[in-house]
């Protein structure tokens, strides 16, 4: 719909299904950070084997949208970063971690446009199920040091540094509150639903918020 030119590359910013299940429609090399490549390869033996994919198709809200899905592994793998020169356009891919171990961003320096992927959620609670929140906060600090006029989140509308700061404040408060309550002897189960937990963007839907608590609890108690 955007262009009749061929797609040259597909950048997989992290391994979650909603970011990789569409790779099969592109006749182009897929690029990913090494840790995400290794995670995707391992998941082919478990969640993404024939039985696993069949279950995901069956359980999907609209099963027809996943019919015939197959996993395309990245063919181009990088560690810290990768720069692509495409005509007059430069794309800088940088590994930051946080949301997942291999989470990466894509930056167009000349246009000052940043694709933050799932390091930024706007309009819904962030998915923390595979996250290291301390590293996520560091990743957002890195982004705040960049020049970006427009930031494309993994979920939500095009944003600015204001939304980066809003998410950073929430993650900082979430991690700090869970750490403090755990020091008081509360279990992860007891902390879930505690009124002292911070809210994000005034949202009331608790599902993703509550799902984050055991992950953050394990992180802060291990630390």
Secondary structure per residue as TSV (DSSP state, phi and psi in degrees):
chain	resnum	aa	ss	phi	psi
A	1	X	-	360.0	-25.0
A	2	X	-	-90.8	-37.9
A	3	X	-	-152.6	152.5
A	4	X	S	-96.8	5.3
A	5	X	S	-79.1	151.3
A	6	X	-	-68.2	149.8
A	7	X	-	-77.4	127.3
A	8	X	-	-89.4	-40.9
A	9	X	E	-144.7	155.1
A	10	X	E	-120.7	125.9
A	11	X	E	-101.5	116.9
A	12	X	-	-91.9	112.1
A	13	X	-	-78.9	-22.9
A	14	X	S	-169.0	173.4
A	15	X	-	-85.7	-5.1
A	16	X	-	-60.8	146.7
A	17	X	H	-56.6	-39.0
A	18	X	H	-69.9	-5.0
A	19	X	H	-113.2	-6.9
A	20	X	H	-125.4	-18.3
A	21	X	T	-65.7	-18.2
A	22	X	T	-89.4	-1.9
A	23	X	G	-59.2	-29.1
A	24	X	G	-67.5	-18.4
A	25	X	G	-82.4	-9.4
A	26	X	-	-103.3	130.8
A	27	X	-	-92.6	69.6
A	28	X	S	-156.6	154.0
A	29	X	E	-63.1	139.6
A	30	X	E	-99.3	132.7
A	31	X	E	-110.0	138.8
A	32	X	E	-157.0	159.3
A	33	X	E	-72.3	149.2
A	34	X	H	-57.9	-41.9
A	35	X	H	-64.8	-35.4
A	36	X	H	-71.1	-37.1
A	37	X	H	-59.5	-46.7
A	38	X	H	-64.7	-37.7
A	39	X	H	-66.3	-43.5
A	40	X	H	-61.8	-41.7
A	41	X	H	-62.7	-40.6
A	42	X	H	-67.8	-36.7
A	43	X	H	-70.4	-20.2
A	44	X	T	-62.5	-22.8
A	45	X	T	-89.4	-10.7
A	46	X	T	-128.0	-95.2
A	47	X	T	-60.0	-30.4
A	48	X	T	-108.9	18.2
A	49	X	S	-75.5	-179.8
A	50	X	H	-56.9	-45.5
A	51	X	H	-67.8	-39.8
A	52	X	H	-64.7	-44.3
A	53	X	H	-66.4	-38.3
A	54	X	H	-61.4	-38.9
A	55	X	H	-67.6	-40.4
A	56	X	H	-64.9	-37.9
A	57	X	H	-63.6	-45.4
A	58	X	H	-62.8	-39.6
A	59	X	H	-86.7	-6.3
A	60	X	S	-66.2	145.7
A	61	X	T	-55.2	-37.0
A	62	X	T	-128.0	87.6
A	63	X	G	-54.5	-31.9
A	64	X	G	-60.1	-29.1
A	65	X	G	-69.8	-21.0
A	66	X	G	-108.2	0.7
A	67	X	T	-59.2	129.0
A	68	X	T	80.8	11.7
A	69	X	-	-65.6	140.4
A	70	X	-	-141.1	152.5
A	71	X	-	-90.7	128.0
A	72	X	-	-108.1	113.1
A	73	X	-	-74.5	150.2
A	74	X	-	-60.2	142.4
A	75	X	S	-101.9	-18.2
A	76	X	E	-117.9	120.0
A	77	X	E	-122.3	135.6
A	78	X	E	-127.5	165.9
A	79	X	S	-102.7	-72.5
A	80	X	S	-89.4	-39.5
A	81	X	E	-175.9	172.4
A	82	X	E	-153.8	136.6
A	83	X	E	-113.6	130.4
A	84	X	E	-113.6	134.0
A	85	X	E	-110.1	115.6
A	86	X	E	-126.6	98.0
A	87	X	T	63.4	-125.0
A	88	X	T	-91.7	5.5
A	89	X	E	-107.7	129.8
A	90	X	E	-105.9	132.4
A	91	X	E	-121.3	125.6
A	92	X	E	-109.6	116.3
A	93	X	E	-100.6	126.2
A	94	X	E	-130.0	131.2
A	95	X	E	-81.3	125.4
A	96	X	-	-122.8	-22.3
A	97	X	-	69.9	-168.5
A	98	X	S	107.2	-81.2
A	99	X	S	-62.1	-43.4
A	100	X	S	-135.6	169.8
A	101	X	T	-61.7	-32.2
A	102	X	T	-102.6	9.8
A	103	X	-	-55.4	134.5
A	104	X	E	-134.3	158.9
A	105	X	E	-117.2	160.2
A	106	X	E	-124.2	126.5
A	107	X	E	-124.9	133.1
A	108	X	E	-105.3	97.0
A	109	X	T	-64.1	-37.4
A	110	X	T	-68.1	-37.6
A	111	X	T	-88.2	-14.0
A	112	X	T	55.6	46.4
A	113	X	E	-113.1	131.2
A	114	X	E	-119.8	125.9
A	115	X	E	-95.1	102.8
A	116	X	E	-85.0	-9.1
A	117	X	E	51.9	-142.9
A	118	X	E	-85.0	14.9
A	119	X	E	-74.8	-10.0
A	120	X	E	-134.2	123.2
A	121	X	E	-114.8	131.8
A	122	X	-	-127.1	127.0
A	123	X	S	89.9	1.2
A	124	X	S	-157.1	157.9
A	125	X	-	-62.9	143.4
A	126	X	-	-69.9	149.2
A	127	X	-	-84.6	114.8
A	128	X	-	-107.1	9.7
A	129	X	T	-63.0	-28.1
A	130	X	T	-117.0	18.9
A	131	X	-	-96.1	158.0
A	132	X	-	-114.7	105.4
A	133	X	H	-66.4	-37.6
A	134	X	H	-59.8	-43.3
A	135	X	H	-69.0	-34.3
A	136	X	H	-61.2	-43.6
A	137	X	H	-61.8	-41.3
A	138	X	H	-63.3	-37.9
A	139	X	H	-63.3	-41.4
A	140	X	H	-67.4	-34.1
A	141	X	H	-61.2	-42.2
A	142	X	H	-60.8	-45.8
A	143	X	H	-62.2	-38.5
A	144	X	H	-65.4	-19.5
A	145	X	T	-87.0	0.8
A	146	X	S	-96.4	161.9
A	147	X	-	-96.2	107.8
A	148	X	-	-139.6	118.9
A	149	X	S	-81.7	-30.0
A	150	X	E	-138.3	135.9
A	151	X	E	-122.7	122.3
A	152	X	E	-95.7	113.6
A	153	X	E	-81.0	166.4
A	154	X	E	-69.5	-30.2
A	155	X	E	-141.3	121.5
A	156	X	S	118.6	178.1
A	157	X	S	-78.0	164.1
A	158	X	-	-55.1	136.1
A	159	X	B	-131.8	-170.8
A	160	X	-	-134.4	-174.6
A	161	X	H	-62.8	-20.9
A	162	X	H	-60.5	-42.7
A	163	X	H	-72.3	-30.7
A	164	X	H	-61.0	-45.7
A	165	X	H	-65.7	-38.0
A	166	X	H	-61.6	-45.1
A	167	X	H	-67.7	-39.8
A	168	X	H	-60.3	-43.8
A	169	X	H	-62.1	-40.7
A	170	X	H	-64.6	-48.7
A	171	X	H	-62.6	-39.2
A	172	X	H	-63.4	-45.2
A	173	X	H	-67.8	-39.8
A	174	X	H	-61.7	-48.8
A	175	X	H	-64.2	-42.6
A	176	X	H	-65.5	-41.0
A	177	X	H	-68.0	-43.8
A	178	X	H	-63.8	-39.3
A	179	X	H	-62.3	-44.9
A	180	X	H	-65.3	-44.2
A	181	X	H	-68.1	-33.6
A	182	X	H	-67.6	-34.6
A	183	X	H	-66.6	-25.6
A	184	X	T	-81.5	0.2
A	185	X	T	95.8	5.2
A	186	X	-	-77.9	142.0
A	187	X	-	-82.7	170.0
A	188	X	H	-60.1	-39.7
A	189	X	H	-63.8	-39.5
A	190	X	H	-70.2	-33.0
A	191	X	H	-72.0	-35.4
A	192	X	T	-59.5	123.8
A	193	X	T	88.8	-3.0
A	194	X	-	-63.1	134.3
A	195	X	T	-69.2	-12.4
A	196	X	T	-81.9	-10.5
A	197	X	S	-68.1	142.5
A	198	X	-	-73.1	154.5
A	199	X	-	-104.7	161.0
A	200	X	S	-116.4	118.8
A	201	X	T	56.5	27.2
A	202	X	T	72.1	14.4
A	203	X	-	-78.0	143.9
A	204	X	-	-106.9	-15.6
A	205	X	-	-66.0	114.7
A	206	X	-	-88.5	-7.5
A	207	X	H	-57.9	-57.2
A	208	X	H	-68.9	-32.8
A	209	X	H	-61.6	-48.0
A	210	X	H	-69.0	-34.5
A	211	X	H	-64.7	-23.7
A	212	X	H	-74.5	-26.8
A	213	X	H	-61.3	-49.2
A	214	X	H	-60.9	-35.1
A	215	X	H	-66.3	-48.7
A	216	X	H	-65.9	-37.8
A	217	X	H	-59.5	-47.2
A	218	X	H	-62.1	-37.3
A	219	X	H	-66.4	-47.9
A	220	X	H	-74.2	-33.2
A	221	X	H	-74.2	-32.1
A	222	X	H	-67.6	-38.0
A	223	X	-	-68.4	360.0
